[in-house]
Amino acid sequence: MQTPSSPELRPEDPGRRIDAPLATFDVPLELARLRSERAYELEGHAGRTLTKYPDIRVVLEAMKRGARMTLHETAERITLSVVIGVVRIRLEGGETAELSEGAFCAIERSRVHEIECLDECAFLLTVAWPPAGREALDFDPVEI
């Protein structure tokens, strides 16, 4: 793992736009940056918004073993894709899922949930919502 003083971990380019037409990331480097942050040491987790558009956001989260994002609710649908480690998702009401590296889950909007890191982990969290003034359209895609 890189140290915070290495040239690769210098503060990001101030000209970098998180709403650029094409945004690419070196996920291992971004994880090294997150793990070098004070918040990661003190709170057990740190996150960084990689992309931010009017209808979607993608956040990279790094968490220490045992860290939790306690019960909370989002008004938007979310997906979680595990990059490293094992994560437990618990919905209010008792439904749970354990996700390991490479696993993916989706959580319906307005569902109270908790995220717990069972092993040092990292995941991509995608938050989607409709453009301002429009309700989300619920539909069932046609399966082929």
WOBEL-V47026 format. One record per pair of residues at least 6 apart in sequence whose C-alpha atoms are under 7 Angstrom apart, sorted by the first residue. I is the first residue (numbers start at 1). GAP is how many residues later the second one is. If there is no record, write none. Layout:
[[I;GAP] [I;GAP]]
This chain:
[[1;31] [2;30] [4;32] [9;24] [18;32] [18;33] [18;34] [19;32] [19;33] [19;34] [31;31] [34;6] [34;12] [34;13] [34;28] [35;27] [39;6] [39;7] [40;6] [44;19] [44;20] [44;23] [45;17] [45;18] [45;19] [45;22] [46;15] [46;16] [46;17] [47;12] [47;13] [47;14] [47;15] [48;11] [48;12] [48;13] [49;9] [49;10] [49;11] [50;8] [50;9] [50;10] [51;6] [51;7] [52;6] [54;77] [55;73] [55;74] [55;75] [55;76] [56;70] [56;71] [56;72] [56;73] [57;69] [57;70] [57;71] [58;66] [58;67] [58;68] [58;69] [59;65] [59;66] [59;67] [60;63] [60;64] [60;65] [61;61] [61;62] [61;63] [62;59] [62;60] [62;61] [63;54] [63;57] [63;58] [63;59] [64;53] [64;56] [64;57] [65;52] [65;53] [65;54] [65;55] [66;50] [66;51] [66;52] [67;49] [67;50] [68;47] [68;48] [68;49] [69;45] [69;46] [69;47] [70;44] [70;45] [71;41] [71;42] [71;43] [72;40] [72;41] [72;42] [73;37] [73;38] [73;39] [73;40] [74;35] [74;36] [74;37] [75;34] [75;35] [76;33] [76;34] [76;51] [76;52] [76;53] [77;30] [77;31] [77;32] [77;50] [77;51] [77;52] [78;28] [78;29] [78;30] [78;47] [78;48] [78;49] [78;50] [79;26] [79;27] [79;28] [79;46] [79;47] [79;48] [80;24] [80;25] [80;26] [80;43] [80;44] [80;45] [80;46] [81;21] [81;22] [81;23] [81;24] [81;42] [81;43] [81;44] [82;17] [82;18] [82;19] [82;20] [82;21] [82;22] [82;40] [82;41] [82;42] [83;18] [83;19] [83;39] [83;40] [84;17] [84;37] [84;38] [84;39] [85;15] [85;16] [85;34] [85;35] [85;36] [85;37] [86;12] [86;13] [86;14] [86;15] [86;31] [86;32] [86;33] [86;35] [87;11] [87;12] [87;13] [87;28] [87;29] [87;30] [87;31] [88;8] [88;9] [88;10] [88;11] [88;27] [88;28] [88;29] [88;30] [89;7] [89;8] [89;9] [89;24] [89;25] [89;26] [89;27] [90;6] [90;7] [90;23] [90;24] [90;25] [91;20] [91;21] [91;22] [91;23] [92;20] [92;21] [129;7] [130;6]]
